Amino acid sequence: MKLNLIAAATALALTGLATQASAHAHLLSSSPAANATVAAPGQLTLKFSEKLQPKFSGLAITMPQMNNIAAPTKVAVSKDGRSLVATPTTPLSAGVYKVSWHAVTADTHRVQGAYSFTVR
């Protein structure tokens, strides 16, 4: 009986840890998509699995072949709170761009990532 209680408590604790670990935001989709070749986009959208904390989430767009020069961009969190929306302040010229993003959700853990796309 005592062994069953210990096993049940252990299983409950492990379930709690698994739920907490999966609570981090995950990038679900991006537009333009990773490795895509597109006409100059007027807007970039990165959709996440959870609501973002606007003050602690953002992205940067750079051109690796130009010494990582940054593309001037206005970044905001969408009305539903689950997307980062970036609007370049000037049209993106032809070339390869790297999008580096970071996101914080209610769990306060920062996740980050990057992907590239090409403007033709």
C-alpha positions, -999 to 999 in steps of 0.1 A, spaced: 0 0 0 28 24 10 46 15 -23 15 23 -43 12 57 -27 49 65 -34 45 54 -70 13 75 -74 30 105 -59 60 101 -82 38 97 -113 19 129 -103 51 148 -98 65 137 -132 32 146 -149 34 181 -134 70 185 -147 60 174 -182 32 199 -183 54 227 -171 81 219 -196 57 219 -225 44 253 -216 71 272 -235 61 290 -267 69 273 -299 71 289 -334 42 274 -353 46 292 -386 63 321 -403 55 342 -434 77 343 -454 85 307 -445 120 295 -436 142 290 -468 115 305 -490 123 328 -520 97 356 -523 91 390 -537 99 417 -511 73 412 -483 55 442 -469 51 423 -436 65 393 -418 44 373 -394 56 347 -369 29 327 -352 34 311 -318 17 284 -297 10 307 -268 2 344 -260 34 365 -260 45 391 -235 49 421 -258 76 439 -237 99 409 -238 93 395 -273 106 407 -306 126 401 -337 153 415 -359 158 412 -396 194 413 -409 214 407 -441 242 382 -433 260 389 -466 261 426 -457 279 422 -423 245 416 -406 232 450 -414 198 454 -398 167 461 -419 148 489 -402 115 473 -390 85 481 -368 76 451 -347 44 445 -327 25 417 -312 -8 409 -330 -42 416 -314 -47 380 -304 -13 381 -287 1 350 -305 20 365 -334 50 388 -339 43 411 -369 72 430 -384 68 457 -410 99 469 -428 101 507 -429 117 505 -463 113 478 -490 136 449 -486 161 447 -515 171 415 -532 192 392 -510 192 367 -482 177 378 -449 180 363 -414 151 366 -390 162 363 -353 134 361 -329 128 358 -291 96 352 -273 85 352 -237 51 339 -226 33 338 -192 58 311 -179 85 339 -182 109 316 -200 126 331 -230 128 310 -262 146 321 -293 154 310 -328 163 321 -363 156 313 -399 164 327 -433 145 336 -465 155 352 -498 140 382 -516 143 379 -553 
